[in-house]
Amino acid sequence: MKRWIPVLVLLFAAGWLATSLRPPQNTGGLDLGAFGRLPVLVNGRLKPLDTVARTSLLILQGRQRVSDPTNPVPFVATPTEWLADVLFNPAKADTYPTFKIDSPEVLDLLGITPEDTKIAYASPVLRTLAIFDFVPKQRTRFPFQRLEPKLAELDRQAQLAEPVEAQLRTSFQKAVVQLRDRVLLYQRLKHSVQSPDSPDFLGELVHFQKALPAGIAAVRARQKGEPHDADAFKAMRTMAERYDFMDKMGYLLAVPPAGDEPNPTAWKSAGHALLEAFEGGGINPNVMAYAALGRADREKQPGQFNEIVRLFRDQLAKRFTPQLAKSDLEVRFNAAEPFYKSMQLYALAFLLAILSWLKWPEVLGRGAFYLTLLAFIATTAGIATRMWLEGRPPVTNLYSSALFVGWGSVGLCLILEKIHRNAIGSVAAGLIGFVTLLIAHHLSLTGDTLEMMRAVLDTNLWLATHVVVVTIGYAATFLAGFLALIYVCRGVLTKSLDQATADALARMVYGIVCFATLCSLVGTVLGGIWADQSWGRFWGWDPKENGAVMIVLWNAIILHARWGGLVRQRGLMCLALFGNVITSWSWFGTNMLGVGLHSYGFMDAAFWWLLAFVATQLALIALAQLPLEKWRSFKAA
């Protein structure tokens, strides 16, 4: 019976993954799934409204759902449902707890007392769970209507903080600027397809359409100094100011270009399209379509809402078929969440592999290998989907580099596990896969991870050679360090590091360091060639360039120390552990210095996590310095 456990684990996990691939079914209400597949242009990229909703929520509150546990009736809004209310029913959206605020000073600025943050659960079960800390006792997310009375003071404090460099700002100043930017994003979303203060935007546009001929005539007569209808002119000026504000504030470019527009991505905001109506020709029908969607949404008319979405999509399909295909796939990709699910599979594989060292090594070790392989396949599918959506090689920014570092490391671990079959590869794969995907998740909180490329990076040749090869070097160097971590932890803390396992780990680390040295060296040289073509110099002592050569030199030091007999197994592992420090600094630390052509800006949270990671590696190196007779494995021998 035990021999079937790995197969059952694999089938259960595969079935769990497969459930996420089923397309959602409309239950007869508003077809928000079809609405979420409609494309809009944001920051130079055409993306579905579903992606806009998810990335906006990640920025505003760090998660992709809106819920309020204090409601008598449990309330959970999907990302697209939340965005539809923001666009079409802002008064309702203003009541959703959308903004995450955890700074006591900012809460005090907004007039929110500690008593206000206490959660009074309506359900007795939830109240009981709160007593034992299974659910939060304090509220950290608040609705826009709670912030609105203090927005002027919030903006004033943010303006005072902005002249201060990001690294020098106090925690209060950072929190104030961050919240002000979140509020601005929310307000821009509300102005994207209608005026949020309009109770019936469709009716307003119909009235505007009727008044337009007389208004245009009055404007032209006034320009010529001729007699004109003063009321019609005043009405046109009021509407022009109103729609100009919409144009400036609007976040989404939801109106597709005209049929003769040569650039298929030259989309415009609803406000800009309405301003064009003053030139004659009437109101853009796409703006009217969104206004009609808003009325159908507010009045809960699912038949009318769904029909408008269908007709709007049919019109887009005549000119934007490839873009719609990508939009549909991106929505399915968002719903499947391959990286979040892979992260859970990696955690389970890690636990199974650890347990295999204690009991049933063959059965649990094989189960851990199957789970690791399944997670690797899911991650591969996710990365491949991102490549197709973006039309780029796998590594284009820090987020994608975290995905690729984890993917490359896990791939190497699978090869090691296939060769040695001792669960070491599965343990390393589970740990590295989970950690790198967790890093990627936190990097995704800054916004769209499929962002447009900077002009200097806009070349698939060098992205596919230099960036990919040097990132594989990162992955291999990290893998060597994590194998060394397993060696030290098993040797010092357990009795499971026998001589055969120690020798196998030493061979793994040595082989991976050789591979890492090759990739790091080749990737660094290719980067120099790219720099010569882009910036006119092969080497400029940029912090990122220095970090790359540090990895090459450190890997070379490890190999020479091993070849020259300067270190043995324990010394090799300590050097590999310090390689984690070198690589983490070269990967993240150099980006936060604020200087150089590769600087992505200081990230306060990432800085402290980087320091914590370095501290753990130094602690492990110190732990490895204990005399061998103090190691539990060697003491047992």
Secondary structure, DSSP 8 states (H G I E B T S, - for coil): -GGGHHHHHHHHHHHHHHHTTS-----SS--HHHHHT-EEEETTEEEEHHHHHHHHHHHHHSSS-EEETTSSS-EEE-HHHHHHHHHH-HHHHTTSEEEE---HHHHHHTT--HHHHB---SSHHHHHHHHTTSS-SB--EEEHHHHGGGHHHHHHHHHHHTTS-GGG--HHHHHHHHHHHHHHHHHHHHTSSS-TT-S-HHHHHHHHHHHHHHHHHHHHHHHTT----HHHHHHHHHHHHHHHHHHHH---B-B---TT-S-TT--B-HHHHHHHGGGTT---HHHHHHHHHHHHHHTT-HHHHHHHHHHHHHHHHTT-HHHHHHHHHHHHHHHH-HHHHHHHHHHHHHHHHHHHTTS-HHHHHHHHHHHHHHHHHHHHHHHHHHHHHHTS-S-SSHHHHHHHHHHHHHHHHHHHHHHH-SSHHHHHHHHHHHHHHHHHHHHGGGS-TT----GGG--HHHIIIIIHHHHHHHHHHHHHHHHHHHHHHHHHH-S---HHHHHHHHHHHHHHHHHHHHHHHHHHHHHHHHHHHHHS-S----HHHHHHHHHHHHHHHHHHHHHTTS--HHHHHHHHHHHHHHHHHHHTGGGGSS-STT-----HHHHHHHHHHHHHHHHHHHHHTS-GGGSHHHHH-
